[in-house]
Amino acid sequence: MDYTQLRSLLSPLIIALKDVGPHSTLPTLCEELGLPAPVANGTKRDCMASSIEAVADTDLPAIACKLLDFRPPAAATRNQIQDLLWSDRGGPSIPKRYRREVARRLNGEELYGDARRFDDLLDRLWILDTDDWLHVMSGKLIGLRADIQQHVHQNPEDWSVETLFDQLGAYDASDRRFALFLEGLASADVRPDEAAQRRFVACVNETLRNCGVELRETDLEGGYPVFSIVSSHVTVKGRPKNLIFASPDKPDLRFRDALDNDVEIVTNADKVLVYDRPIGNDGLRWSDLQQWWGDTEQIADAEQAKRSLYARLKASLPRNSPPQTLLFEAFFEGFRSAVPNLPALIPEVWLHWDPLTVKERGPDALLRFRMDFLLLLRQGVRVVIEVDGKHHYADIVGNADVQRYAQMVRGDRELKLAGYEVFRFGAVELQAPEAKANVKTFFEALFKRYGVLTS
């Protein structure tokens, strides 16, 4: 992210907030935006300038998000800030050619069902007024806003969808902005009819799939499907129903109610954890896991719950695998204050629990039944991380074991075909002096690939 440019956009906006109220209100205003307390003396301008100057670069994105939520600037500046924030999110690319083809296909479709919500969507994403104040002061529609009213709402035959997209700037917008636009057009707000939603999605996907992306149903909201832009090469599975983890030993479980999928820990309940809360479209974040842990263990203090959960998860790691412990520690040390909003790094996850051993089950047994680490990301993306010691590719005396290696890669294929992304670290790699730095670099690249903000 270009922190210099972000600071240059934020600084005049923060300083201009000096006019919001008297001197006495500035500390509260700064607290609301996550800014450092302003200096006690000097002019109001000096106070706000000193506050934004004291902000570290890595804290700027969080302040920018709060500013956009609580005191949004003019649309042009808002869009510049948003595009900077989204620059680190990665996500699927939709080239201009396919954007034009999407617009062309939509010429024969209803563009919206609810005109007011359609206008709200345009207002959230695009620059409809060159001068926001002039629009407010005049009390009437001007500029592009007036053109849309005339040529899209009153006389829809005037403009094709291609012309509307062009006027909005959709062809040259960032991938994230264009994706949000399509997601908004597919939403139940703009199309309050499920059949209409699905017709729109089917129409758009005929083009989008040619560039490797699609609108895919990822959630439900108010009884309506929610569609998100995802890579068409990523297999999104159903929502996890039971997350069984933090136990290096095979747990002794049984289903108390097969219809409701209720799991009961028969013995050694203290050696396994079962996260039984719904996991939605945002995946499972550390803050979600911590809240569940605090409620389960009746720990009211958030800081105490955080420390207790970290200790419990770390204690579940195999004692004979220091590299696995290093990876776990490096994740938390590398991201620190950002961890609560990041996907939880869940250790010792039982992917497929089977009461029978591989020998007892025979050829139908699943080769991979436990994962070193699992992350549940947005939109159903599941990431497995494995730490490979010698036992993954050598026999007990250290000789290369081709059968053992073949079994491991076959297990990887099964996981990938089931919709999991698999990444491996060699144990030796995690024993090098630069190991923790390399772990952080890996997670930064992983999160960028899947659009997870780390600051």
HELIX and SHEET records of a PDB file:
HELIX    1   1 TYR A    3  ALA A   16  1                                  14    
HELIX    2   2 LEU A   17  VAL A   20  5                                   4    
HELIX    3   3 HIS A   23  THR A   25  5                                   3    
HELIX    4   4 LEU A   26  LEU A   33  1                                   8    
HELIX    5   5 LYS A   44  GLU A   53  1                                  10    
HELIX    6   6 ASP A   57  ASP A   59  5                                   3    
HELIX    7   7 LEU A   60  PHE A   70  1                                  11    
HELIX    8   8 ALA A   75  TRP A   86  1                                  12    
HELIX    9   9 LYS A   96  ARG A  105  1                                  10    
HELIX   10  10 LEU A  106  GLY A  108  5                                   3    
HELIX   11  11 ALA A  115  LEU A  125  1                                  11    
HELIX   12  12 ASP A  132  SER A  138  1                                   7    
HELIX   13  13 GLY A  143  ILE A  148  1                                   6    
HELIX   14  14 GLN A  149  GLN A  154  3                                   6    
HELIX   15  15 VAL A  161  LEU A  168  1                                   8    
HELIX   16  16 ASP A  175  LEU A  185  1                                  11    
HELIX   17  17 GLU A  194  LEU A  208  1                                  15    
HELIX   18  18 ARG A  209  CYS A  211  5                                   3    
HELIX   19  19 ALA A  269  LYS A  271  5                                   3    
HELIX   20  20 TRP A  286  THR A  296  1                                  11    
HELIX   21  21 ALA A  302  ALA A  315  1                                  14    
HELIX   22  22 PRO A  322  PHE A  335  1                                  14    
HELIX   23  23 ARG A  336  ASN A  341  5                                   6    
HELIX   24  24 VAL A  358  ARG A  361  1                                   4    
HELIX   25  25 GLY A  362  ASP A  364  5                                   3    
HELIX   26  26 ARG A  378  GLY A  380  5                                   3    
HELIX   27  27 LYS A  390  HIS A  392  5                                   3    
HELIX   28  28 VAL A  402  LEU A  417  1                                  16    
HELIX   29  29 GLU A  429  GLN A  431  5                                   3    
HELIX   30  30 ALA A  435  ARG A  449  1                                  15    
SHEET    1   A 2 VAL A 213  GLU A 221  0                                        
SHEET    2   A 2 TYR A 224  SER A 231 -1                                        
SHEET    1   B 2 LEU A 243  PHE A 245  0                                        
SHEET    2   B 2 LEU A 273  TYR A 275 -1                                        
SHEET    1   C 2 ASP A 252  ASP A 257  0                                        
SHEET    2   C 2 ASP A 262  THR A 267 -1                                        
SHEET    1   D 4 ILE A 346  TRP A 350  0                                        
SHEET    2   D 4 ARG A 370  LEU A 376 -1                                        
SHEET    3   D 4 ARG A 382  ASP A 388 -1                                        
SHEET    4   D 4 TYR A 420  GLY A 426  1                                        
END                                                                             
